[in-house]
Amino acid sequence: ESQLSDQGVLRITAKKKTIENPQIKNIPIQFSSTKNDKQ
């Protein structure tokens, strides 16, 4: 459950950041890669 929540929150945060600062788009992608690595 916490993993799903984490991903959901991360996605929402990424979307909000992308709307505010499109240049930050690359940062959330890096976070996702790190999380996949741990799995």
N, C-alpha and C positions, 0 to 999 in steps of 0.2 A: 504493500500500500504506500509506504513512504517513497519507494522508487517512482511509482506512478505520480504521486503528488509532486515529487521533485521535478520530474520531467515536465509535468503540466505547468508548474510555476515557472520553470526555466523558459518554457516556450512562451508563456504570456509575457514574461519579462523581456525576452528577446524581441517579441513583436512590438511591445511598447517602446523599447530602446530604438528599434529600427524606425518606427514612426518618428520619434524625436530626432534621432541622429542616424540617418541611413548608413553613414560610414562605419558605425559600430557593428554592422551586420556580420563582419568577419569574426568578432569576438564570441558570440554565442555558438557559432559553428565549432570553434576550437574547444569550448567547454563540452559540447556534445561528444566530440571525439575522445576527450579525456574520460568521460563517463563510460563510453562504450569500451574503452581499453580496460577499465577496472572490471567490467563484467566479464 
